[in-house]
Amino acid sequence: MKTRLLLVLLFSACSLQASIVATMEESPPMTVSSLSQNAAGFTVELNFRSGELTVLNQGESARLWHNIPGSVADFEAEGPALPVFARLAAVPSGYQLEAEVIDNHEIELNANVVLPRAQFVRDVRNVRTQSAVEVGDAGWMRWMRVAPVVIRPSHYEPADNRVVTSESMTVRFHLVPDGCPVEPTPDPTRYWSLAYEEFFQATLLNPDSWPHTLPGGGIVQRGTYLIICDEYFIQLSEQFAEWKRCKGFNVHIEPMWYGTTSAEDIKAYIQDAYDNWTRPPEFVLIIGDINMPSMKMPSFRIQNPDQAGERDVTDQPYVYLKGEDYFPDAFIGRVSSDSGTT
């Protein structure tokens, strides 16, 4: 469950950071500089913008928020909402990754100027400082074995209402044998994906750990853009499919709903395509509603870790295609529709 939560945070953070950083003229909220890399691990220097302290009003209560634009705010923790960054690290099969902060230059932000502790209604007595760098279990994404890394540059000192935040942090990542059999690496010439290469370039802390060109300098076509829909939507999807073909995709439209098709049937079809097609799916688009009987495209339900009686709807398990992990091996989306016009 811990790794699943780290991954949810990772993809939320990466999506938010990519959209915000793309529109910012100033320096990004966190920069990564590689200091060293060898067979035992790698060392990076992380530099952060200081951000600002502000007040978040939640109904009749007020909450302190350390806002660094481009980060994800941890609103679930006790005390102030503090910034979080998420990245990936490439990890060879047979190893796990452990993080050690070996240097940390911090500054203090006086929260009393923004929100005196007397007005801070949340129970700060329960505040616990979390690890500055946390690494989750490694798993496969296409041809790359990666581990999620969550970085928390700030922590709160409740005794005197201070936020201590890092300006720069040096982190050593150690490769430690995990005692598991070494798994064969998926063929990069088959599972290479332009979308995943761009994703890895944007998120890997150790980008030198993976080849930027395929063995032999081979040129590989883009993967398949798989569209799964009701028969009614085939013609309606053709214009979109043709646009994607013009962008280099091999587009395949598959009608999958015949009245009894289950989420497991759809997953089996995607799995077969991933395992056996010459150009495995790079993107999967599902068209249809999860509830509309006439155009129903089923989904999965998973237990909400924060609500015992709540099961949330998600399409993410459709693209868990390599290994027993929670890393998606294709990008998935859904156009939820119950007619051709809405």
TAJOFEN-V210843 format. One record per pair of residues at least 24 apart in sequence whose ideal C-beta (glycine too) atoms are under 10 Angstrom apart, sorted by the first residue. I is the first residue (numbers start at 1). J is the second residue. Records with the same first field share a line. If there is no record, write none. Layout:
I = J + J
This chain:
1 = 303 + 305 + 326
2 = 134 + 136 + 137 + 148 + 305
3 = 135 + 136 + 137 + 138 + 139 + 147 + 148 + 325 + 326 + 327
4 = 136 + 137 + 148 + 302 + 305 + 316 + 325 + 326
5 = 76 + 136 + 148 + 150 + 305 + 306 + 326
6 = 86 + 134 + 135 + 136 + 137 + 147 + 148 + 149 + 150 + 326
7 = 86 + 88 + 136 + 137 + 139 + 148 + 150 + 316 + 325 + 326 + 327 + 328
8 = 86 + 148 + 305 + 316 + 326
9 = 72 + 74 + 84 + 85 + 86 + 134 + 136 + 148 + 150
10 = 72 + 84 + 85 + 86 + 87 + 88 + 136 + 146 + 148 + 149 + 150 + 203 + 327
11 = 86 + 148 + 199 + 203 + 316 + 327 + 328
12 = 72 + 84 + 86
13 = 70 + 71 + 72 + 83 + 84 + 85 + 86 + 87 + 148 + 150 + 151 + 203
14 = 72 + 85 + 86 + 87 + 88 + 199 + 202 + 203
15 = 72
16 = 69 + 70 + 71 + 72 + 73 + 86
17 = 69 + 70 + 71 + 72 + 85 + 86 + 87 + 202 + 203
18 = 70 + 198 + 199 + 202 + 203
19 = 70
20 = 69 + 70 + 71
21 = 69 + 70 + 202
23 = 69 + 70
24 = 49 + 69 + 70
26 = 69
27 = 70
28 = 69 + 70
29 = 68 + 69 + 70 + 71 + 83 + 85 + 153
30 = 68 + 70 + 71 + 83 + 85 + 87 + 151 + 153 + 166 + 169
31 = 168
32 = 85 + 87 + 151 + 171 + 203 + 204 + 205 + 206 + 207
33 = 168 + 170
34 = 205 + 206 + 207 + 208
35 = 170 + 171 + 172
36 = 172
37 = 173 + 206 + 208 + 209
38 = 175
39 = 92 + 175
40 = 172 + 173 + 174 + 175 + 176
41 = 89 + 91 + 95 + 97 + 98 + 99 + 100 + 172 + 173 + 174 + 175 + 176 + 206
42 = 89 + 90 + 97 + 171 + 172 + 173 + 174 + 175 + 205 + 206 + 208 + 209
43 = 100 + 102 + 103 + 170 + 171 + 172 + 173 + 174 + 206
44 = 87 + 89 + 149 + 169 + 170 + 171 + 172 + 173 + 205 + 206
45 = 103 + 168 + 169 + 170 + 171
46 = 85 + 87 + 101 + 104 + 132 + 133 + 151 + 153 + 166 + 167 + 168 + 169 + 170 + 171 + 205
47 = 105 + 153 + 166 + 167 + 168 + 169
48 = 83 + 85 + 105 + 151 + 153 + 154 + 165 + 166 + 167 + 168 + 169
49 = 83 + 153 + 165 + 167
50 = 107 + 109 + 153 + 154 + 165 + 166 + 167
51 = 82 + 83 + 109 + 153 + 154 + 163 + 165
52 = 109 + 114
53 = 80 + 109 + 110 + 111 + 112 + 113 + 114 + 115 + 163 + 165
54 = 81 + 114 + 115
55 = 111 + 114 + 115 + 119 + 120
56 = 80 + 81 + 115
58 = 121 + 122
60 = 121
61 = 119 + 120 + 121 + 122
62 = 114 + 115 + 119 + 120 + 121 + 122
63 = 115 + 120 + 121 + 122
64 = 109 + 111 + 114 + 115 + 117 + 119 + 120 + 122 + 124 + 156 + 161 + 163
65 = 114 + 115 + 163
66 = 109 + 111 + 114 + 153 + 154 + 155 + 156 + 163 + 164 + 165
68 = 153 + 154 + 165
71 = 151 + 152 + 153 + 154
72 = 150
74 = 130 + 150 + 152 + 154
76 = 306
77 = 122 + 126 + 127 + 128 + 130 + 152 + 156
78 = 122 + 123 + 124 + 125 + 126 + 127 + 128 + 156 + 158
79 = 120 + 122 + 123 + 124 + 125 + 126 + 127 + 128 + 129 + 155 + 156 + 157 + 158 + 163
80 = 111 + 115 + 120 + 122 + 124 + 127 + 154 + 155 + 156 + 158 + 161 + 163
81 = 122 + 154 + 156
82 = 130 + 152 + 153 + 154 + 155 + 156 + 163 + 165
83 = 151 + 152 + 153 + 154 + 165
84 = 130 + 134 + 150 + 151 + 152 + 153 + 154
85 = 133 + 149 + 150 + 151 + 152 + 153
86 = 134 + 136 + 148 + 149 + 150 + 151 + 203
87 = 133 + 146 + 147 + 148 + 149 + 150 + 151 + 202 + 203 + 204 + 205 + 206
88 = 136 + 138 + 141 + 144 + 146 + 147 + 148 + 149 + 199 + 200 + 202 + 203 + 204 + 205 + 206 + 207 + 327
89 = 135 + 136 + 138 + 145 + 146 + 147 + 148 + 149 + 173 + 175 + 203 + 204 + 205 + 206 + 207 + 209
90 = 138 + 141 + 144 + 145 + 146 + 147 + 200 + 204 + 205 + 206 + 207 + 208 + 209 + 210
91 = 135 + 137 + 138 + 139 + 144 + 145 + 146 + 147 + 173 + 175 + 176 + 178 + 206 + 209
92 = 138 + 145 + 175 + 182 + 183 + 185 + 209
93 = 138 + 140 + 145 + 178 + 180 + 181 + 182 + 183 + 184 + 185
94 = 138 + 145 + 175 + 177 + 178 + 179 + 180 + 181 + 182 + 183
95 = 138 + 145 + 147 + 174 + 175 + 176 + 177 + 178 + 179 + 180 + 182
96 = 135 + 136 + 137 + 138 + 147 + 174 + 175 + 176 + 177 + 178 + 179 + 180
97 = 135 + 136 + 137 + 138 + 146 + 147 + 148 + 149 + 173 + 174 + 175 + 176 + 178 + 205 + 206
98 = 133 + 135 + 147 + 172 + 173 + 174 + 175 + 176
99 = 131 + 132 + 133 + 134 + 135 + 147 + 149 + 150 + 151 + 171 + 172 + 173 + 174 + 205
100 = 133 + 170 + 171 + 172 + 173 + 174
101 = 131 + 132 + 133 + 151 + 166 + 169 + 170 + 171 + 172
102 = 169 + 170 + 171 + 172
103 = 168 + 169 + 170 + 171 + 172
104 = 132 + 153 + 164 + 166 + 167 + 168 + 169 + 170 + 171
105 = 166 + 167 + 168 + 169 + 170
106 = 153 + 154 + 155 + 164 + 165 + 166 + 167 + 168 + 169
107 = 163 + 164 + 165 + 166 + 167
108 = 157 + 160 + 162 + 163 + 164 + 165
109 = 154 + 156 + 162 + 163 + 164 + 165
110 = 160 + 161 + 162 + 163
111 = 156 + 157 + 158 + 160 + 161 + 162 + 163
112 = 160 + 161 + 162
113 = 161
114 = 161 + 163
115 = 161
116 = 161
117 = 158 + 159 + 160 + 161
118 = 161
120 = 158 + 161
123 = 158
124 = 156 + 157 + 158 + 159 + 161
125 = 158
126 = 158
127 = 155 + 156 + 157 + 158 + 159
128 = 155 + 156
129 = 155 + 156 + 157 + 158 + 164
130 = 155
131 = 155
132 = 166 + 169 + 171
133 = 169 + 171 + 172 + 173
135 = 173 + 174
136 = 325 + 326
137 = 178 + 325 + 326 + 327
138 = 178 + 180 + 323 + 325 + 327
139 = 320 + 322 + 323 + 324 + 325 + 326 + 327 + 329
140 = 183 + 185 + 186 + 191 + 320 + 321 + 322 + 323 + 324 + 325 + 327 + 329
141 = 186 + 191 + 193 + 196 + 199 + 200 + 321 + 322 + 323 + 325 + 327 + 328 + 329 + 330
142 = 186 + 188 + 190 + 191 + 192 + 193 + 195 + 196 + 197 + 199 + 200 + 223 + 274 + 280 + 282 + 321 + 322 + 327 + 328 + 329 + 330
143 = 185 + 186 + 187 + 188 + 189 + 190 + 191 + 192 + 193 + 196 + 197 + 200 + 210 + 211 + 214 + 322 + 329
144 = 185 + 186 + 188 + 191 + 192 + 196 + 197 + 199 + 200 + 204 + 209 + 210 + 327
145 = 183 + 185 + 186 + 209 + 210 + 322 + 323 + 325 + 327
146 = 200 + 203 + 204 + 205 + 206 + 209 + 210 + 325 + 327
147 = 173 + 205 + 327
148 = 203 + 326 + 327
149 = 173 + 203 + 204 + 205
151 = 205
171 = 205
173 = 205 + 206
183 = 322 + 323
186 = 280 + 322 + 323 + 329
187 = 214 + 215
188 = 214 + 215 + 218 + 220
189 = 214 + 215 + 216 + 218 + 219 + 220
190 = 220 + 223 + 277 + 278 + 279 + 280
191 = 220 + 223 + 274 + 280 + 282 + 321 + 322 + 329 + 330
192 = 218 + 219 + 220 + 221 + 222 + 223 + 280 + 282
193 = 220 + 222 + 223 + 279 + 280 + 281 + 282 + 283 + 329 + 330 + 331
194 = 220 + 221 + 222 + 223 + 248 + 249 + 282
195 = 222 + 223 + 282 + 283 + 330 + 331
196 = 223 + 282 + 328 + 329 + 330 + 331
199 = 331
220 = 279
221 = 248 + 249 + 250 + 278 + 279
222 = 247 + 248 + 249 + 250 + 279 + 282 + 283
223 = 248 + 249 + 250 + 273 + 274 + 277 + 278 + 279 + 280 + 281 + 282 + 283 + 330 + 331
224 = 249 + 250 + 251 + 252 + 273 + 274 + 277 + 278 + 279 + 280 + 281 + 282 + 283 + 284 + 330
225 = 249 + 250 + 251 + 252 + 253 + 279 + 281 + 282 + 283 + 284 + 285 + 330 + 331
226 = 250 + 251 + 252 + 253 + 254 + 269 + 270 + 273 + 274 + 277 + 280 + 281 + 282 + 283 + 284 + 285 + 286 + 330 + 332
227 = 251 + 252 + 253 + 254 + 255 + 256 + 283 + 284 + 285 + 286 + 287 + 335
228 = 252 + 253 + 254 + 255 + 256 + 257 + 261 + 266 + 269 + 270 + 281 + 284 + 285 + 286 + 287 + 288 + 297 + 318 + 332 + 334
229 = 253 + 254 + 255 + 256 + 257 + 285 + 286 + 287 + 288 + 295 + 297 + 335 + 337
230 = 255 + 256 + 257 + 258 + 261 + 287 + 288 + 289 + 292 + 294 + 295 + 296 + 297 + 337 + 338
231 = 255 + 256 + 257 + 258 + 295
232 = 257 + 287 + 288 + 294 + 295 + 339 + 340
233 = 257 + 287 + 288 + 295 + 297 + 335 + 337 + 339 + 340
234 = 287
235 = 340
236 = 287 + 335 + 337 + 339 + 340 + 341
237 = 285 + 287 + 335
240 = 285 + 287 + 335
241 = 285
244 = 283 + 285
249 = 279 + 282 + 283
250 = 277 + 278 + 279 + 281 + 282
251 = 283 + 285
252 = 277 + 279 + 281
253 = 285 + 287
256 = 286 + 288 + 297 + 298
257 = 287 + 288 + 294 + 295 + 296 + 297 + 298
259 = 293 + 294 + 296
261 = 296 + 297 + 298
262 = 298
263 = 290 + 297 + 298 + 299 + 300 + 301 + 315 + 317 + 318
264 = 298 + 300 + 317
265 = 298
266 = 297 + 298 + 299 + 300 + 315 + 318
267 = 298 + 300 + 315 + 317 + 318 + 319 + 320 + 321
269 = 318
270 = 318 + 319 + 320 + 321 + 329 + 330 + 332
271 = 318 + 319 + 320 + 321 + 322 + 329
273 = 321 + 330
274 = 319 + 321 + 322 + 329 + 330
275 = 321 + 322
280 = 321 + 329 + 330
281 = 318 + 319 + 321 + 329 + 330 + 331 + 332
282 = 329 + 330 + 331
283 = 319 + 330 + 331 + 332 + 333
284 = 315 + 318 + 319 + 321 + 328 + 330 + 331 + 332 + 333 + 334
285 = 331 + 332 + 333 + 334 + 335
286 = 315 + 318 + 332 + 333 + 334 + 335 + 336
287 = 333 + 334 + 335 + 336 + 337
288 = 334 + 335 + 336 + 337 + 338
289 = 334 + 335 + 336 + 337 + 338 + 339 + 342
290 = 315 + 334 + 336
291 = 336 + 338
292 = 336 + 337 + 338 + 339
293 = 338
294 = 338 + 339
295 = 336 + 337 + 338 + 339 + 340
296 = 338
297 = 334 + 335 + 336 + 337
299 = 334 + 336
